[in-house]
């Protein structure tokens, strides 16, 4: 398995509750569980969905 370099938003809570993203922008994980599962994502499609309001309530 390839080691990923993870980064957390500078806007995250001090208690560490945040989503982290790899430097390659292809995987997400819960910062509270760094050894837990990761989610492989197509960031381009994800950003497009956000911009078009797909996740709006």
CHARMM-style PDB file with segment names, atoms N, HN, CA, C and O in Angstrom:
ATOM      1  N   UNK     1       0.844  -1.184   0.000  1.00  0.00      PROA
ATOM      2  CA  UNK     1       0.000   0.000   0.000  1.00  0.00      PROA
ATOM      3  C   UNK     1       0.884   1.240   0.000  1.00  0.00      PROA
ATOM      4  O   UNK     1       1.876   1.302   0.726  1.00  0.00      PROA
ATOM      5  N   UNK     2       0.530   2.206  -0.799  1.00  0.00      PROA
ATOM      6  HN  UNK     2      -0.276   2.156  -1.389  1.00  0.00      PROA
ATOM      7  CA  UNK     2       1.286   3.445  -0.894  1.00  0.00      PROA
ATOM      8  C   UNK     2       0.968   4.347   0.290  1.00  0.00      PROA
ATOM      9  O   UNK     2      -0.191   4.508   0.672  1.00  0.00      PROA
ATOM     10  N   UNK     3       2.011   4.931   0.862  1.00  0.00      PROA
ATOM     11  HN  UNK     3       2.953   4.800   0.551  1.00  0.00      PROA
ATOM     12  CA  UNK     3       1.803   5.871   1.966  1.00  0.00      PROA
ATOM     13  C   UNK     3       1.288   7.190   1.396  1.00  0.00      PROA
ATOM     14  O   UNK     3       1.796   7.681   0.388  1.00  0.00      PROA
ATOM     15  N   UNK     4       0.295   7.745   2.037  1.00  0.00      PROA
ATOM     16  HN  UNK     4      -0.118   7.346   2.856  1.00  0.00      PROA
ATOM     17  CA  UNK     4      -0.283   9.013   1.602  1.00  0.00      PROA
ATOM     18  C   UNK     4       0.146  10.115   2.555  1.00  0.00      PROA
ATOM     19  O   UNK     4       0.297   9.885   3.755  1.00  0.00      PROA
ATOM     20  N   UNK     5       0.339  11.297   2.025  1.00  0.00      PROA
ATOM     21  HN  UNK     5       0.216  11.484   1.050  1.00  0.00      PROA
ATOM     22  CA  UNK     5       0.604  12.468   2.859  1.00  0.00      PROA
ATOM     23  C   UNK     5      -0.724  13.181   3.051  1.00  0.00      PROA
ATOM     24  O   UNK     5      -1.359  13.599   2.083  1.00  0.00      PROA
ATOM     25  N   UNK     6      -1.135  13.318   4.288  1.00  0.00      PROA
ATOM     26  HN  UNK     6      -0.619  12.979   5.075  1.00  0.00      PROA
ATOM     27  CA  UNK     6      -2.437  13.880   4.629  1.00  0.00      PROA
ATOM     28  C   UNK     6      -2.305  15.328   5.088  1.00  0.00      PROA
ATOM     29  O   UNK     6      -1.292  15.718   5.669  1.00  0.00      PROA
ATOM     30  N   UNK     7      -3.335  16.109   4.821  1.00  0.00      PROA
ATOM     31  HN  UNK     7      -4.158  15.792   4.350  1.00  0.00      PROA
ATOM     32  CA  UNK     7      -3.376  17.483   5.322  1.00  0.00      PROA
ATOM     33  C   UNK     7      -4.779  17.806   5.798  1.00  0.00      PROA
ATOM     34  O   UNK     7      -5.775  17.303   5.278  1.00  0.00      PROA
ATOM     35  N   UNK     8      -4.820  18.658   6.796  1.00  0.00      PROA
ATOM     36  HN  UNK     8      -4.011  19.067   7.218  1.00  0.00      PROA
ATOM     37  CA  UNK     8      -6.078  19.063   7.412  1.00  0.00      PROA
ATOM     38  C   UNK     8      -6.252  20.562   7.190  1.00  0.00      PROA
ATOM     39  O   UNK     8      -5.277  21.313   7.164  1.00  0.00      PROA
ATOM     40  N   UNK     9      -7.464  20.975   7.037  1.00  0.00      PROA
ATOM     41  HN  UNK     9      -8.256  20.365   7.058  1.00  0.00      PROA
ATOM     42  CA  UNK     9      -7.759  22.381   6.828  1.00  0.00      PROA
ATOM     43  C   UNK     9      -7.277  23.226   7.996  1.00  0.00      PROA
ATOM     44  O   UNK     9      -7.361  22.807   9.151  1.00  0.00      PROA
ATOM     45  N   UNK    10      -6.780  24.395   7.698  1.00  0.00      PROA
ATOM     46  HN  UNK    10      -6.711  24.735   6.760  1.00  0.00      PROA
ATOM     47  CA  UNK    10      -6.380  25.321   8.753  1.00  0.00      PROA
ATOM     48  C   UNK    10      -7.607  25.865   9.480  1.00  0.00      PROA
ATOM     49  O   UNK    10      -7.471  26.487  10.534  1.00  0.00      PROA
ATOM     50  N   UNK    11      -8.798  25.639   8.935  1.00  0.00      PROA
ATOM     51  HN  UNK    11      -8.908  25.134   8.079  1.00  0.00      PROA
ATOM     52  CA  UNK    11     -10.049  26.069   9.556  1.00  0.00      PROA
ATOM     53  C   UNK    11     -10.640  25.004  10.471  1.00  0.00      PROA
ATOM     54  O   UNK    11     -11.726  25.203  11.015  1.00  0.00      PROA
ATOM     55  N   UNK    12      -9.952  23.875  10.656  1.00  0.00      PROA
ATOM     56  HN  UNK    12      -9.070  23.713  10.214  1.00  0.00      PROA
ATOM     57  CA  UNK    12     -10.496  22.788  11.464  1.00  0.00      PROA
ATOM     58  C   UNK    12     -10.565  23.176  12.936  1.00  0.00      PROA
ATOM     59  O   UNK    12      -9.875  24.091  13.386  1.00  0.00      PROA
ATOM     60  N   UNK    13     -11.399  22.472  13.666  1.00  0.00      PROA
ATOM     61  HN  UNK    13     -11.960  21.729  13.300  1.00  0.00      PROA
ATOM     62  CA  UNK    13     -11.555  22.727  15.101  1.00  0.00      PROA
ATOM     63  C   UNK    13     -10.297  22.353  15.860  1.00  0.00      PROA
ATOM     64  O   UNK    13      -9.584  21.440  15.445  1.00  0.00      PROA
ATOM     65  N   UNK    14     -10.005  23.027  16.954  1.00  0.00      PROA
ATOM     66  HN  UNK    14     -10.584  23.769  17.292  1.00  0.00      PROA
ATOM     67  CA  UNK    14      -8.833  22.676  17.769  1.00  0.00      PROA
ATOM     68  C   UNK    14      -8.887  21.250  18.312  1.00  0.00      PROA
ATOM     69  O   UNK    14      -7.845  20.655  18.585  1.00  0.00      PROA
ATOM     70  N   UNK    15     -10.099  20.692  18.472  1.00  0.00      PROA
ATOM     71  HN  UNK    15     -10.946  21.175  18.250  1.00  0.00      PROA
ATOM     72  CA  UNK    15     -10.217  19.339  18.999  1.00  0.00      PROA
ATOM     73  C   UNK    15      -9.925  18.273  17.947  1.00  0.00      PROA
ATOM     74  O   UNK    15      -9.957  17.082  18.256  1.00  0.00      PROA
ATOM     75  N   UNK    16      -9.645  18.678  16.720  1.00  0.00      PROA
ATOM     76  HN  UNK    16      -9.619  19.645  16.469  1.00  0.00      PROA
ATOM     77  CA  UNK    16      -9.237  17.741  15.682  1.00  0.00      PROA
ATOM     78  C   UNK    16     -10.358  17.131  14.870  1.00  0.00      PROA
ATOM     79  O   UNK    16     -10.095  16.291  14.011  1.00  0.00      PROA
ATOM     80  N   UNK    17     -11.605  17.523  15.110  1.00  0.00      PROA
ATOM     81  HN  UNK    17     -11.819  18.206  15.808  1.00  0.00      PROA
ATOM     82  CA  UNK    17     -12.717  16.974  14.336  1.00  0.00      PROA
ATOM     83  C   UNK    17     -12.724  17.591  12.946  1.00  0.00      PROA
ATOM     84  O   UNK    17     -13.183  18.717  12.755  1.00  0.00      PROA
ATOM     85  N   UNK    18     -12.219  16.856  11.998  1.00  0.00      PROA
ATOM     86  HN  UNK    18     -11.846  15.941  12.153  1.00  0.00      PROA
ATOM     87  CA  UNK    18     -12.091  17.394  10.658  1.00  0.00      PROA
ATOM     88  C   UNK    18     -11.937  16.253   9.662  1.00  0.00      PROA
ATOM     89  O   UNK    18     -11.651  15.115  10.034  1.00  0.00      PROA
ATOM     90  N   UNK    19     -12.128  16.573   8.426  1.00  0.00      PROA
ATOM     91  HN  UNK    19     -12.361  17.497   8.124  1.00  0.00      PROA
ATOM     92  CA  UNK    19     -11.841  15.644   7.343  1.00  0.00      PROA
ATOM     93  C   UNK    19     -10.471  16.014   6.809  1.00  0.00      PROA
ATOM     94  O   UNK    19     -10.162  17.194   6.645  1.00  0.00      PROA
ATOM     95  N   UNK    20      -9.646  15.007   6.538  1.00  0.00      PROA
ATOM     96  HN  UNK    20      -9.896  14.049   6.672  1.00  0.00      PROA
ATOM     97  CA  UNK    20      -8.326  15.244   5.968  1.00  0.00      PROA
ATOM     98  C   UNK    20      -8.319  14.776   4.519  1.00  0.00      PROA
ATOM     99  O   UNK    20      -9.082  13.890   4.135  1.00  0.00      PROA
ATOM    100  N   UNK    21      -7.457  15.375   3.731  1.00  0.00      PROA
ATOM    101  HN  UNK    21      -6.837  16.095   4.043  1.00  0.00      PROA
ATOM    102  CA  UNK    21      -7.342  15.097   2.307  1.00  0.00      PROA
ATOM    103  C   UNK    21      -5.887  14.826   1.974  1.00  0.00      PROA
ATOM    104  O   UNK    21      -4.991  15.474   2.515  1.00  0.00      PROA
ATOM    105  N   UNK    22      -5.645  13.866   1.082  1.00  0.00      PROA
ATOM    106  HN  UNK    22      -6.373  13.339   0.643  1.00  0.00      PROA
ATOM    107  CA  UNK    22      -4.262  13.599   0.683  1.00  0.00      PROA
ATOM    108  C   UNK    22      -3.748  14.732  -0.193  1.00  0.00      PROA
ATOM    109  O   UNK    22      -4.525  15.477  -0.790  1.00  0.00      PROA
ATOM    110  N   UNK    23      -2.437  14.848  -0.257  1.00  0.00      PROA
ATOM    111  HN  UNK    23      -1.806  14.242   0.228  1.00  0.00      PROA
ATOM    112  CA  UNK    23      -1.836  15.852  -1.135  1.00  0.00      PROA
ATOM    113  C   UNK    23      -2.170  15.594  -2.595  1.00  0.00      PROA
ATOM    114  O   UNK    23      -2.184  16.524  -3.402  1.00  0.00      PROA
ATOM    115  N   UNK    24      -2.438  14.340  -2.944  1.00  0.00      PROA
ATOM    116  HN  UNK    24      -2.427  13.584  -2.289  1.00  0.00      PROA
ATOM    117  CA  UNK    24      -2.813  13.996  -4.313  1.00  0.00      PROA
ATOM    118  C   UNK    24      -4.276  14.326  -4.605  1.00  0.00      PROA
ATOM    119  O   UNK    24      -4.727  14.187  -5.741  1.00  0.00      PROA
ATOM    120  N   UNK    25      -5.020  14.764  -3.582  1.00  0.00      PROA
ATOM    121  HN  UNK    25      -4.654  14.876  -2.658  1.00  0.00      PROA
ATOM    122  CA  UNK    25      -6.434  15.139  -3.695  1.00  0.00      PROA
ATOM    123  C   UNK    25      -7.306  13.991  -4.177  1.00  0.00      PROA
ATOM    124  O   UNK    25      -8.264  14.208  -4.919  1.00  0.00      PROA
ATOM    125  N   UNK    26      -6.981  12.764  -3.759  1.00  0.00      PROA
ATOM    126  HN  UNK    26      -6.203  12.588  -3.156  1.00  0.00      PROA
ATOM    127  CA  UNK    26      -7.772  11.625  -4.228  1.00  0.00      PROA
ATOM    128  C   UNK    26      -8.366  10.771  -3.110  1.00  0.00      PROA
ATOM    129  O   UNK    26      -9.090   9.817  -3.393  1.00  0.00      PROA
ATOM    130  N   UNK    27      -8.079  11.090  -1.845  1.00  0.00      PROA
ATOM    131  HN  UNK    27      -7.491  11.865  -1.615  1.00  0.00      PROA
ATOM    132  CA  UNK    27      -8.616  10.316  -0.727  1.00  0.00      PROA
ATOM    133  C   UNK    27      -8.980  11.231   0.433  1.00  0.00      PROA
ATOM    134  O   UNK    27      -8.324  12.243   0.680  1.00  0.00      PROA
ATOM    135  N   UNK    28     -10.042  10.853   1.137  1.00  0.00      PROA
ATOM    136  HN  UNK    28     -10.576  10.032   0.936  1.00  0.00      PROA
ATOM    137  CA  UNK    28     -10.504  11.563   2.333  1.00  0.00      PROA
ATOM    138  C   UNK    28     -10.505  10.594   3.504  1.00  0.00      PROA
ATOM    139  O   UNK    28     -10.646   9.385   3.317  1.00  0.00      PROA
ATOM    140  N   UNK    29     -10.345  11.128   4.721  1.00  0.00      PROA
ATOM    141  HN  UNK    29     -10.230  12.110   4.872  1.00  0.00      PROA
ATOM    142  CA  UNK    29     -10.468  10.314   5.922  1.00  0.00      PROA
ATOM    143  C   UNK    29     -10.905  11.198   7.077  1.00  0.00      PROA
ATOM    144  O   UNK    29     -10.823  12.424   7.011  1.00  0.00      PROA
ATOM    145  N   UNK    30     -11.374  10.549   8.141  1.00  0.00      PROA
ATOM    146  HN  UNK    30     -11.441   9.553   8.195  1.00  0.00      PROA
ATOM    147  CA  UNK    30     -11.766  11.226   9.369  1.00  0.00      PROA
ATOM    148  C   UNK    30     -10.506  11.445  10.198  1.00  0.00      PROA
ATOM    149  O   UNK    30      -9.799  10.484  10.503  1.00  0.00      PROA
ATOM    150  N   UNK    31     -10.214  12.673  10.563  1.00  0.00      PROA
ATOM    151  HN  UNK    31     -10.788  13.454  10.316  1.00  0.00      PROA
ATOM    152  CA  UNK    31      -8.980  12.961  11.300  1.00  0.00      PROA
ATOM    153  C   UNK    31      -8.960  12.319  12.681  1.00  0.00      PROA
ATOM    154  O   UNK    31      -7.885  12.116  13.247  1.00  0.00      PROA
ATOM    155  N   UNK    32     -10.139  11.990  13.239  1.00  0.00      PROA
ATOM    156  HN  UNK    32     -11.012  12.155  12.779  1.00  0.00      PROA
ATOM    157  CA  UNK    32     -10.182  11.344  14.551  1.00  0.00      PROA
ATOM    158  C   UNK    32      -9.777   9.872  14.475  1.00  0.00      PROA
ATOM    159  O   UNK    32      -9.478   9.259  15.500  1.00  0.00      PROA
ATOM    160  N   UNK    33      -9.765   9.299  13.263  1.00  0.00      PROA
ATOM    161  HN  UNK    33     -10.008   9.797  12.430  1.00  0.00      PROA
ATOM    162  CA  UNK    33      -9.461   7.878  13.079  1.00  0.00      PROA
ATOM    163  C   UNK    33      -8.467   7.712  11.922  1.00  0.00      PROA
ATOM    164  O   UNK    33      -8.827   7.174  10.875  1.00  0.00      PROA
ATOM    165  N   UNK    34      -7.218   8.171  12.102  1.00  0.00      PROA
ATOM    166  HN  UNK    34      -6.925   8.608  12.952  1.00  0.00      PROA
ATOM    167  CA  UNK    34      -6.255   8.150  11.003  1.00  0.00      PROA
ATOM    168  C   UNK    34      -5.903   6.756  10.487  1.00  0.00      PROA
ATOM    169  O   UNK    34      -5.448   6.620   9.352  1.00  0.00      PROA
ATOM    170  N   UNK    35      -6.104   5.731  11.292  1.00  0.00      PROA
ATOM    171  HN  UNK    35      -6.474   5.841  12.215  1.00  0.00      PROA
ATOM    172  CA  UNK    35      -5.829   4.368  10.833  1.00  0.00      PROA
ATOM    173  C   UNK    35      -7.088   3.693  10.281  1.00  0.00      PROA
ATOM    174  O   UNK    35      -7.048   2.543   9.844  1.00  0.00      PROA
ATOM    175  N   UNK    36      -8.196   4.419  10.309  1.00  0.00      PROA
ATOM    176  HN  UNK    36      -8.229   5.353  10.664  1.00  0.00      PROA
ATOM    177  CA  UNK    36      -9.467   3.881   9.837  1.00  0.00      PROA
ATOM    178  C   UNK    36      -9.570   3.913   8.321  1.00  0.00      PROA
ATOM    179  O   UNK    36      -8.584   4.143   7.621  1.00  0.00      PROA
ATOM    180  N   UNK    37     -10.772   3.680   7.828  1.00  0.00      PROA
ATOM    181  HN  UNK    37     -11.574   3.493   8.397  1.00  0.00      PROA
ATOM    182  CA  UNK    37     -10.972   3.619   6.378  1.00  0.00      PROA
ATOM    183  C   UNK    37     -10.792   4.974   5.707  1.00  0.00      PROA
ATOM    184  O   UNK    37     -10.931   6.026   6.331  1.00  0.00      PROA
ATOM    185  N   UNK    38     -10.484   4.916   4.433  1.00  0.00      PROA
ATOM    186  HN  UNK    38     -10.371   4.062   3.926  1.00  0.00      PROA
ATOM    187  CA  UNK    38     -10.378   6.124   3.618  1.00  0.00      PROA
ATOM    188  C   UNK    38     -11.395   6.024   2.490  1.00  0.00      PROA
ATOM    189  O   UNK    38     -11.861   4.938   2.148  1.00  0.00      PROA
ATOM    190  N   UNK    39     -11.725   7.158   1.930  1.00  0.00      PROA
ATOM    191  HN  UNK    39     -11.346   8.041   2.209  1.00  0.00      PROA
ATOM    192  CA  UNK    39     -12.675   7.220   0.835  1.00  0.00      PROA
ATOM    193  C   UNK    39     -11.943   7.743  -0.389  1.00  0.00      PROA
ATOM    194  O   UNK    39     -11.419   8.857  -0.378  1.00  0.00      PROA
ATOM    195  N   UNK    40     -11.906   6.935  -1.450  1.00  0.00      PROA
ATOM    196  HN  UNK    40     -12.332   6.030  -1.459  1.00  0.00      PROA
ATOM    197  CA  UNK    40     -11.284   7.374  -2.688  1.00  0.00      PROA
ATOM    198  C   UNK    40     -12.295   8.235  -3.438  1.00  0.00      PROA
ATOM    199  O   UNK    40     -13.438   7.822  -3.634  1.00  0.00      PROA
ATOM    200  N   UNK    41     -11.884   9.417  -3.852  1.00  0.00      PROA
ATOM    201  HN  UNK    41     -10.955   9.753  -3.692  1.00  0.00      PROA
ATOM    202  CA  UNK    41     -12.804  10.364  -4.484  1.00  0.00      PROA
ATOM    203  C   UNK    41     -12.211  10.928  -5.767  1.00  0.00      PROA
ATOM    204  O   UNK    41     -10.994  10.985  -5.941  1.00  0.00      PROA
ATOM    205  N   UNK    42     -13.094  11.338  -6.649  1.00  0.00      PROA
ATOM    206  HN  UNK    42     -14.083  11.292  -6.507  1.00  0.00      PROA
ATOM    207  CA  UNK    42     -12.719  12.104  -7.832  1.00  0.00      PROA
ATOM    208  C   UNK    42     -12.987  13.559  -7.450  1.00  0.00      PROA
ATOM    209  O   UNK    42     -14.119  14.033  -7.549  1.00  0.00      PROA
ATOM    210  N   UNK    43     -11.958  14.256  -7.021  1.00  0.00      PROA
ATOM    211  HN  UNK    43     -11.039  13.871  -6.940  1.00  0.00      PROA
ATOM    212  CA  UNK    43     -12.125  15.603  -6.478  1.00  0.00      PROA
ATOM    213  C   UNK    43     -12.712  16.555  -7.506  1.00  0.00      PROA
ATOM    214  O   UNK    43     -13.504  17.425  -7.144  1.00  0.00      PROA
ATOM    215  N   UNK    44     -12.355  16.420  -8.758  1.00  0.00      PROA
ATOM    216  HN  UNK    44     -11.711  15.713  -9.052  1.00  0.00      PROA
ATOM    217  CA  UNK    44     -12.892  17.301  -9.793  1.00  0.00      PROA
ATOM    218  C   UNK    44     -14.409  17.160  -9.868  1.00  0.00      PROA
ATOM    219  O   UNK    44     -15.126  18.160  -9.918  1.00  0.00      PROA
ATOM    220  N   UNK    45     -14.896  15.923  -9.877  1.00  0.00      PROA
ATOM    221  HN  UNK    45     -14.314  15.111  -9.837  1.00  0.00      PROA
ATOM    222  CA  UNK    45     -16.340  15.693  -9.919  1.00  0.00      PROA
ATOM    223  C   UNK    45     -17.000  16.160  -8.628  1.00  0.00      PROA
ATOM    224  O   UNK    45     -18.108  16.697  -8.661  1.00  0.00      PROA
ATOM    225  N   UNK    46     -16.337  15.962  -7.495  1.00  0.00      PROA
ATOM    226  HN  UNK    46     -15.438  15.526  -7.469  1.00  0.00      PROA
ATOM    227  CA  UNK    46     -16.871  16.381  -6.205  1.00  0.00      PROA
ATOM    228  C   UNK    46     -17.031  17.898  -6.159  1.00  0.00      PROA
ATOM    229  O   UNK    46     -18.077  18.394  -5.741  1.00  0.00      PROA
ATOM    230  N   UNK    47     -16.023  18.630  -6.577  1.00  0.00      PROA
ATOM    231  HN  UNK    47     -15.173  18.227  -6.917  1.00  0.00      PROA
ATOM    232  CA  UNK    47     -16.091  20.097  -6.584  1.00  0.00      PROA
ATOM    233  C   UNK    47     -17.162  20.575  -7.557  1.00  0.00      PROA
ATOM    234  O   UNK    47     -17.890  21.524  -7.267  1.00  0.00      PROA
ATOM    235  N   UNK    48     -17.258  19.926  -8.699  1.00  0.00      PROA
ATOM    236  HN  UNK    48     -16.666  19.155  -8.935  1.00  0.00      PROA
ATOM    237  CA  UNK    48     -18.292  20.285  -9.669  1.00  0.00      PROA
ATOM    238  C   UNK    48     -19.681  20.098  -9.048  1.00  0.00      PROA
ATOM    239  O   UNK    48     -20.555  20.948  -9.222  1.00  0.00      PROA
ATOM    240  N   UNK    49     -19.888  19.001  -8.333  1.00  0.00      PROA
ATOM    241  HN  UNK    49     -19.178  18.310  -8.192  1.00  0.00      PROA
ATOM    242  CA  UNK    49     -21.180  18.739  -7.686  1.00  0.00      PROA
ATOM    243  C   UNK    49     -21.488  19.795  -6.633  1.00  0.00      PROA
ATOM    244  O   UNK    49     -22.635  20.223  -6.505  1.00  0.00      PROA
ATOM    245  N   UNK    50     -20.480  20.218  -5.882  1.00  0.00      PROA
ATOM    246  HN  UNK    50     -19.549  19.870  -5.986  1.00  0.00      PROA
ATOM    247  CA  UNK    50     -20.680  21.270  -4.876  1.00  0.00      PROA
ATOM    248  C   UNK    50     -21.083  22.568  -5.554  1.00  0.00      PROA
ATOM    249  O   UNK    50     -22.029  23.231  -5.127  1.00  0.00      PROA
ATOM    250  N   UNK    51     -20.365  22.931  -6.611  1.00  0.00      PROA
ATOM    251  HN  UNK    51     -19.597  22.393  -6.958  1.00  0.00      PROA
ATOM    252  CA  UNK    51     -20.628  24.200  -7.289  1.00  0.00      PROA
ATOM    253  C   UNK    51     -22.000  24.226  -7.947  1.00  0.00      PROA
ATOM    254  O   UNK    51     -22.613  25.289  -8.051  1.00  0.00      PROA
ATOM    255  N   UNK    52     -22.487  23.079  -8.388  1.00  0.00      PROA
ATOM    256  HN  UNK    52     -21.989  22.216  -8.303  1.00  0.00      PROA
ATOM    257  CA  UNK    52     -23.796  23.045  -9.042  1.00  0.00      PROA
ATOM    258  C   UNK    52     -24.940  22.872  -8.060  1.00  0.00      PROA
ATOM    259  O   UNK    52     -26.098  22.805  -8.471  1.00  0.00      PROA
ATOM    260  N   UNK    53     -24.637  22.798  -6.763  1.00  0.00      PROA
ATOM    261  HN  UNK    53     -23.696  22.852  -6.429  1.00  0.00      PROA
ATOM    262  CA  UNK    53     -25.674  22.725  -5.741  1.00  0.00      PROA
ATOM    263  C   UNK    53     -26.211  21.337  -5.471  1.00  0.00      PROA
ATOM    264  O   UNK    53     -27.271  21.195  -4.861  1.00  0.00      PROA
ATOM    265  N   UNK    54     -25.514  20.324  -5.905  1.00  0.00      PROA
ATOM    266  HN  UNK    54     -24.653  20.440  -6.401  1.00  0.00      PROA
ATOM    267  CA  UNK    54     -26.009  18.954  -5.723  1.00  0.00      PROA
ATOM    268  C   UNK    54     -26.223  18.591  -4.255  1.00  0.00      PROA
ATOM    269  O   UNK    54     -27.095  17.777  -3.949  1.00  0.00      PROA
ATOM    270  N   UNK    55     -25.455  19.170  -3.351  1.00  0.00      PROA
ATOM    271  HN  UNK    55     -24.746  19.830  -3.600  1.00  0.00      PROA
ATOM    272  CA  UNK    55     -25.548  18.824  -1.937  1.00  0.00      PROA
ATOM    273  C   UNK    55     -26.346  19.857  -1.137  1.00  0.00      PROA
ATOM    274  O   UNK    55     -26.435  19.751   0.086  1.00  0.00      PROA
ATOM    275  N   UNK    56     -26.917  20.836  -1.800  1.00  0.00      PROA
ATOM    276  HN  UNK    56     -26.845  20.922  -2.793  1.00  0.00      PROA
ATOM    277  CA  UNK    56     -27.733  21.836  -1.117  1.00  0.00      PROA
ATOM    278  C   UNK    56     -29.011  21.191  -0.604  1.00  0.00      PROA
ATOM    279  O   UNK    56     -29.544  20.261  -1.209  1.00  0.00      PROA
ATOM    280  N   UNK    57     -29.480  21.693   0.500  1.00  0.00      PROA
ATOM    281  HN  UNK    57     -29.047  22.449   0.992  1.00  0.00      PROA
ATOM    282  CA  UNK    57     -30.741  21.173   1.060  1.00  0.00      PROA
ATOM    283  C   UNK    57     -31.900  22.000   0.616  1.00  0.00      PROA
ATOM    284  OT1 UNK    57     -33.039  21.716   0.986  1.00  0.00      PROA
TER     285      UNK     57
END
